[in-house]
Amino acid sequence: MLEVRPACASDEVPLRELDQATWTTLSSPAPAPPPGRPFFGSQCRLENVLVAVLDGEVSGYVTLGRATELRASDHVVHVLGLAVAEAAQGRGVGRALVHAAAAEARARGARRLTLRVLGHNTRARHLYERCGFVVEGILKGEFVLDGRDVDDVLMALAL
């Protein structure tokens, strides 16, 4: 049984553990989250997180936010992060989270849902493409990860 729902305060510990377990240079150019760092805070507000619960366990999340602080981009919601527990991968959790993010963006009045994904993260890129996202730009060699240049791919979904 798979359910996607808004996050609640009691999700703090499982989300923090999931965040730490899923972080790799395949998914993020940022440093790994330090152990014990709260999941919810100024950078990740409770009301901007959707949680996937698979067979009673928190198995994934998607975080949403503003594309920019400019009012001119109020019609755009941006995916700040998406993670799926290794044991839940290949079971539709990622797809359900992306669809829920799109539904939430529409409910917020957005006309576009955008995201950035690392060029070498082909599994994530294929997921987003299967969900209707298109590549709108590529920042070549934007990051150096594990000693090699990695592209930053900008994708968007028209709502």
Backbone as JSON, one array per atom type, in Angstrom:
{
  "sequence": "MLEVRPACASDEVPLRELDQATWTTLSSPAPAPPPGRPFFGSQCRLENVLVAVLDGEVSGYVTLGRATELRASDHVVHVLGLAVAEAAQGRGVGRALVHAAAAEARARGARRLTLRVLGHNTRARHLYERCGFVVEGILKGEFVLDGRDVDDVLMALAL",
  "N": [[0.84, -1.18, 0.0], [0.66, 2.15, -0.95], [0.96, 5.48, -0.02], [0.82, 8.98, -0.45], [1.35, 11.85, 1.35], [0.94, 15.03, 3.1], [3.76, 16.12, 4.99], [4.29, 15.59, 8.52], [5.04, 16.69, 11.86], [5.92, 14.46, 13.3], [7.28, 13.01, 11.44], [9.88, 13.76, 11.41], [12.26, 12.3, 12.4], [12.33, 9.82, 10.81], [12.53, 11.02, 8.26], [14.9, 12.5, 8.43], [16.72, 10.38, 8.77], [16.31, 9.02, 6.35], [17.14, 10.99, 4.55], [19.87, 11.14, 5.14], [20.62, 8.51, 4.53], [20.19, 8.32, 1.8], [21.76, 10.21, 0.54], [24.13, 10.96, -1.91], [26.89, 11.64, -4.16], [25.77, 11.29, -6.55], [23.28, 12.28, -6.4], [23.39, 14.84, -5.27], [25.16, 17.95, -5.28], [25.82, 19.22, -3.01], [27.31, 19.24, 0.31], [27.22, 16.23, 2.33], [24.43, 15.67, 4.5], [24.93, 16.58, 7.87], [25.21, 14.24, 10.58], [22.45, 14.02, 12.78], [21.51, 16.57, 12.19], [18.61, 18.55, 12.08], [15.79, 17.68, 10.06], [13.62, 19.3, 9.32], [13.51, 22.83, 9.09], [14.76, 26.16, 8.6], [15.53, 25.98, 5.93], [14.06, 23.87, 4.98], [10.87, 23.64, 5.17], [8.15, 22.36, 7.04], [5.57, 22.5, 5.8], [6.19, 22.35, 3.15], [6.82, 19.81, 2.36], [6.21, 16.63, 1.05], [5.35, 13.32, 1.84], [6.09, 9.94, 1.17], [4.55, 6.97, 2.05], [5.06, 3.67, 2.32], [3.78, 0.55, 2.71], [3.39, 1.13, 5.43], [5.76, 2.38, 6.2], [7.87, 5.26, 6.2], [9.03, 6.07, 3.14], [9.95, 7.78, 1.23], [10.37, 11.17, 0.03], [9.42, 14.43, -1.14], [10.5, 17.71, -1.58], [9.33, 21.02, -1.81], [9.48, 24.35, -3.16], [9.95, 27.88, -3.68], [10.76, 29.08, -6.93], [12.3, 31.37, -7.3], [12.93, 34.29, -5.28], [11.59, 36.36, -6.36], [8.62, 38.11, -7.19], [7.79, 37.91, -9.76], [8.11, 35.31, -10.47], [6.16, 33.86, -9.23], [4.4, 32.03, -10.27], [5.68, 29.66, -10.52], [6.68, 26.59, -9.15], [9.26, 24.95, -7.43], [11.07, 21.92, -7.37], [12.88, 21.04, -4.7], [14.13, 18.88, -3.6], [14.22, 15.3, -3.8], [13.79, 12.07, -2.6], [14.1, 8.55, -2.36], [13.83, 5.66, -0.48], [16.21, 3.04, -0.62], [15.22, 0.38, -0.51], [12.65, 0.75, -1.41], [12.79, 1.53, -4.0], [11.93, 1.33, -7.45], [9.33, 0.62, -7.09], [7.32, 2.38, -7.66], [7.29, 4.6, -6.02], [8.83, 6.98, -6.42], [7.63, 7.98, -8.78], [5.01, 8.41, -7.81], [5.51, 10.41, -5.94], [6.43, 12.49, -7.61], [4.13, 12.97, -9.15], [2.41, 13.76, -7.09], [3.72, 16.07, -6.27], [3.35, 17.67, -8.53], [0.56, 17.91, -8.46], [0.27, 19.29, -6.03], [1.63, 21.65, -6.67], [-0.06, 22.66, -8.67], [-2.32, 23.09, -7.05], [-1.38, 25.19, -5.58], [-1.54, 27.17, -7.38], [0.35, 27.25, -9.37], [1.86, 27.35, -12.63], [3.98, 26.11, -13.66], [6.31, 23.51, -12.93], [9.46, 23.08, -11.74], [12.84, 21.78, -11.79], [16.17, 20.76, -10.82], [18.62, 18.53, -11.89], [21.34, 16.31, -11.53], [23.51, 15.68, -14.24], [24.63, 13.09, -14.53], [22.89, 11.48, -13.18], [21.13, 9.35, -14.26], [18.97, 7.63, -13.73], [17.17, 9.18, -12.2], [16.72, 11.25, -14.04], [15.4, 9.84, -16.09], [13.07, 9.09, -14.72], [11.88, 11.62, -14.28], [11.48, 12.42, -16.95], [9.66, 10.42, -17.8], [7.53, 11.26, -16.32], [6.75, 13.51, -17.63], [8.38, 15.78, -17.66], [10.56, 18.08, -19.32], [13.77, 18.74, -20.72], [15.14, 21.87, -20.27], [17.45, 23.23, -20.23], [21.02, 22.97, -19.99], [23.65, 23.16, -17.83], [26.76, 22.99, -18.52], [29.35, 21.09, -17.06], [28.98, 22.21, -14.51], [29.45, 21.45, -11.9], [32.07, 19.94, -9.94], [32.48, 16.78, -9.09], [33.58, 14.09, -7.22], [36.01, 14.31, -8.52], [35.4, 14.75, -11.2], [33.9, 16.57, -13.95], [30.52, 17.57, -13.82], [27.38, 17.87, -15.29], [24.64, 20.19, -14.79], [21.33, 19.76, -15.02], [18.52, 21.37, -16.16], [15.12, 21.07, -15.73], [11.6, 21.04, -16.62], [8.07, 21.02, -16.03], [5.11, 21.64, -17.63], [2.2, 22.87, -16.21]],
  "CA": [[0.0, 0.0, 0.0], [1.44, 3.38, -1.09], [0.22, 6.71, 0.25], [1.6, 10.21, -0.39], [0.62, 12.79, 2.2], [1.77, 16.11, 3.63], [4.59, 15.75, 6.13], [3.89, 16.05, 9.84], [6.19, 16.83, 12.75], [6.4, 13.14, 13.72], [8.1, 12.45, 10.36], [11.23, 14.33, 11.53], [13.34, 11.31, 12.53], [12.49, 8.99, 9.62], [12.98, 11.82, 7.12], [16.33, 12.79, 8.63], [17.45, 9.14, 8.5], [16.21, 8.78, 4.9], [17.98, 11.99, 3.91], [21.26, 10.72, 5.32], [20.85, 7.22, 3.86], [20.1, 8.42, 0.34], [22.66, 11.22, -0.02], [25.35, 10.57, -2.63], [27.26, 12.64, -5.18], [24.91, 11.05, -7.7], [22.04, 13.03, -6.23], [23.53, 16.21, -4.78], [26.51, 18.53, -5.24], [26.03, 19.8, -1.67], [27.9, 18.3, 1.26], [26.29, 15.31, 2.98], [23.83, 16.25, 5.71], [25.63, 16.1, 9.06], [24.38, 13.42, 11.48], [21.73, 14.76, 13.81], [20.93, 17.84, 11.74], [17.16, 18.43, 11.9], [15.31, 17.69, 8.68], [12.82, 20.52, 9.16], [14.17, 24.03, 9.56], [14.55, 27.32, 7.74], [15.73, 25.59, 4.54], [13.08, 22.85, 4.62], [9.73, 23.87, 6.05], [7.19, 21.26, 7.12], [4.47, 22.65, 4.85], [6.7, 22.19, 1.79], [7.3, 18.44, 2.2], [5.26, 15.54, 0.88], [5.98, 12.08, 2.29], [5.55, 8.67, 0.67], [4.5, 5.91, 3.04], [4.88, 2.39, 1.64], [3.62, -0.54, 3.67], [3.49, 1.66, 6.78], [7.07, 2.98, 6.46], [8.26, 6.43, 5.41], [9.91, 5.51, 2.11], [10.4, 8.8, 0.31], [9.85, 12.52, 0.22], [9.73, 15.48, -2.1], [10.4, 19.04, -0.98], [8.98, 22.04, -2.78], [9.77, 25.72, -2.76], [9.85, 28.91, -4.71], [11.83, 29.07, -7.92], [13.11, 32.52, -6.89], [12.21, 35.16, -4.33], [10.95, 37.41, -7.14], [7.18, 37.94, -7.41], [7.59, 37.59, -11.17], [8.13, 33.86, -10.65], [5.18, 33.25, -8.32], [3.67, 30.97, -10.98], [6.58, 28.51, -10.64], [7.08, 25.86, -7.95], [10.52, 24.26, -7.72], [11.39, 20.74, -6.58], [14.17, 21.26, -4.04], [14.75, 17.58, -3.34], [13.4, 14.1, -3.85], [14.56, 10.9, -2.19], [13.36, 7.31, -2.18], [14.63, 4.65, 0.21], [16.71, 2.0, -1.54], [14.32, -0.78, -0.5], [11.39, 1.12, -2.06], [13.02, 1.92, -5.4], [11.34, 0.43, -8.44], [7.98, 0.25, -6.65], [6.4, 3.46, -7.97], [7.33, 5.66, -5.02], [9.31, 8.2, -7.06], [6.58, 8.46, -9.69], [3.91, 8.92, -7.0], [5.96, 11.68, -5.36], [6.46, 13.52, -8.67], [2.74, 13.31, -9.47], [1.87, 14.51, -5.95], [4.34, 17.4, -6.32], [2.66, 18.41, -9.58], [-0.78, 18.23, -7.97], [0.43, 20.34, -5.02], [1.99, 22.88, -7.37], [-1.3, 23.16, -9.27], [-3.17, 23.58, -5.96], [-0.81, 26.47, -5.16], [-1.73, 28.11, -8.47], [1.51, 27.28, -10.26], [1.71, 26.93, -14.03], [5.19, 25.35, -14.01], [7.05, 22.83, -11.88], [10.82, 23.0, -12.25], [13.82, 21.09, -10.95], [17.53, 20.61, -11.33], [19.09, 17.17, -11.64], [22.7, 16.13, -12.02], [23.53, 15.02, -15.54], [24.98, 11.68, -14.46], [21.85, 10.76, -12.44], [20.25, 8.92, -15.35], [17.74, 7.04, -13.2], [16.28, 10.29, -11.86], [16.34, 11.94, -15.28], [14.38, 9.02, -16.78], [11.83, 9.22, -13.95], [11.27, 12.92, -14.58], [11.01, 12.4, -18.34], [8.45, 9.6, -17.84], [6.46, 12.05, -15.7], [6.41, 14.63, -18.5], [9.35, 16.88, -17.62], [11.44, 18.23, -20.48], [15.02, 19.47, -20.47], [15.09, 23.25, -20.75], [18.79, 23.77, -20.29], [22.09, 22.19, -19.38], [24.82, 23.91, -17.44], [27.87, 22.05, -18.73], [30.44, 21.09, -16.1], [28.64, 23.14, -13.43], [29.99, 20.95, -10.64], [33.13, 18.94, -9.96], [32.14, 15.79, -8.07], [34.45, 12.91, -7.28], [37.09, 14.57, -9.46], [35.01, 14.91, -12.62], [32.9, 17.58, -14.25], [29.16, 17.04, -13.89], [26.39, 18.85, -15.77], [23.43, 20.48, -14.03], [20.27, 19.72, -16.02], [17.31, 22.11, -15.76], [13.95, 20.43, -16.33], [10.35, 21.66, -16.23], [6.8, 20.41, -16.41], [4.02, 22.62, -17.75], [1.02, 22.43, -15.47]],
  "C": [[0.89, 1.25, 0.0], [0.52, 4.58, -0.89], [1.22, 7.87, 0.2], [0.75, 11.23, 0.33], [1.54, 13.95, 2.61], [2.57, 15.61, 4.83], [3.97, 16.27, 7.42], [5.12, 16.02, 10.74], [6.77, 15.47, 13.17], [7.23, 12.44, 12.64], [9.57, 12.88, 10.47], [12.33, 13.27, 11.52], [13.44, 10.43, 11.29], [12.95, 9.77, 8.39], [14.46, 12.17, 7.24], [17.16, 11.54, 8.31], [17.45, 8.81, 7.0], [17.12, 9.74, 4.14], [19.45, 11.58, 3.99], [21.57, 9.43, 4.56], [20.89, 7.34, 2.34], [21.06, 9.42, -0.28], [23.86, 10.55, -0.69], [25.71, 11.7, -3.58], [26.52, 12.37, -6.48], [23.67, 11.94, -7.63], [22.21, 14.48, -5.8], [24.97, 16.7, -4.85], [26.83, 19.13, -3.87], [26.7, 18.78, -0.76], [26.83, 17.4, 1.88], [25.7, 15.97, 4.22], [24.55, 15.7, 6.95], [24.69, 15.27, 9.94], [23.73, 14.29, 12.55], [21.15, 16.09, 13.39], [19.42, 17.66, 11.55], [16.78, 18.45, 10.41], [14.52, 18.96, 8.41], [13.57, 21.69, 9.77], [13.91, 25.15, 8.59], [14.7, 26.96, 6.26], [14.68, 24.59, 4.06], [11.92, 22.94, 5.61], [8.72, 22.74, 5.92], [6.12, 21.34, 6.03], [4.9, 22.48, 3.39], [7.18, 20.77, 1.51], [6.11, 17.5, 2.05], [6.01, 14.24, 1.16], [5.29, 10.89, 1.65], [5.66, 7.64, 1.78], [4.15, 4.62, 2.29], [4.86, 1.29, 2.68], [3.88, -0.07, 5.1], [4.8, 2.33, 7.13], [7.28, 4.22, 5.61], [9.33, 5.97, 4.43], [10.4, 6.53, 1.1], [9.81, 10.15, 0.65], [10.18, 13.37, -0.99], [9.55, 16.8, -1.37], [10.19, 20.06, -2.09], [9.33, 23.42, -2.25], [9.57, 26.66, -3.92], [11.02, 28.77, -5.68], [12.82, 30.2, -7.64], [12.31, 33.3, -5.86], [11.47, 36.28, -5.05], [9.47, 37.12, -7.34], [6.9, 37.54, -8.85], [7.62, 36.09, -11.43], [7.16, 33.15, -9.7], [4.41, 32.1, -8.97], [4.5, 29.69, -11.13], [6.84, 27.92, -9.25], [8.29, 25.03, -8.34], [10.68, 23.05, -6.8], [12.79, 20.95, -6.02], [14.89, 19.94, -3.76], [13.73, 16.47, -3.43], [14.28, 12.93, -3.48], [13.62, 9.73, -2.0], [14.3, 6.3, -1.53], [15.01, 3.54, -0.77], [15.75, 0.82, -1.63], [13.01, -0.52, -1.23], [11.56, 1.47, -3.53], [12.47, 0.85, -6.34], [9.92, 0.0, -8.1], [6.97, 1.38, -6.85], [6.4, 4.63, -7.0], [7.76, 6.99, -5.65], [8.25, 8.81, -7.96], [5.42, 9.07, -8.9], [4.28, 10.27, -6.38], [5.97, 12.79, -6.4], [5.03, 13.94, -9.02], [2.1, 14.12, -8.33], [2.44, 15.93, -5.92], [3.65, 18.26, -7.38], [1.26, 18.82, -9.13], [-0.72, 19.35, -6.92], [0.77, 21.68, -5.67], [0.75, 23.49, -8.03], [-2.21, 23.77, -8.2], [-2.68, 24.94, -5.45], [-0.93, 27.53, -6.25], [-0.58, 28.2, -9.44], [1.13, 26.83, -11.67], [2.91, 26.11, -14.5], [5.76, 24.71, -12.75], [8.44, 22.6, -12.44], [11.7, 22.21, -11.28], [15.17, 21.12, -11.62], [17.96, 19.2, -10.96], [20.5, 17.04, -12.22], [22.69, 15.28, -13.28], [23.81, 13.53, -15.48], [23.96, 10.85, -13.67], [20.77, 10.32, -13.44], [18.94, 8.32, -14.85], [16.72, 8.13, -12.87], [15.82, 11.01, -13.12], [15.26, 11.16, -16.03], [13.04, 9.09, -16.05], [11.14, 10.53, -14.32], [10.74, 12.97, -16.01], [9.74, 11.57, -18.47], [7.25, 10.32, -17.23], [6.13, 13.32, -16.47], [7.35, 15.82, -18.47], [10.17, 16.88, -18.91], [12.67, 19.02, -20.06], [14.89, 20.86, -21.07], [16.46, 23.88, -20.82], [19.78, 22.85, -19.6], [23.25, 23.13, -19.08], [25.99, 22.94, -17.46], [28.94, 22.21, -17.65], [30.21, 22.02, -14.92], [29.25, 22.74, -12.08], [31.17, 20.03, -10.9], [32.84, 18.02, -8.78], [32.99, 14.55, -8.28], [35.52, 13.07, -8.37], [36.69, 14.7, -10.91], [33.92, 15.96, -12.76], [31.53, 16.92, -14.42], [28.22, 18.18, -14.32], [25.24, 19.02, -14.78], [22.32, 20.63, -15.07], [19.03, 20.4, -15.45], [16.12, 21.5, -16.5], [12.69, 21.13, -15.84], [9.16, 20.86, -16.75], [5.77, 21.53, -16.48], [2.81, 22.05, -17.04], [-0.23, 22.99, -16.12]]
}
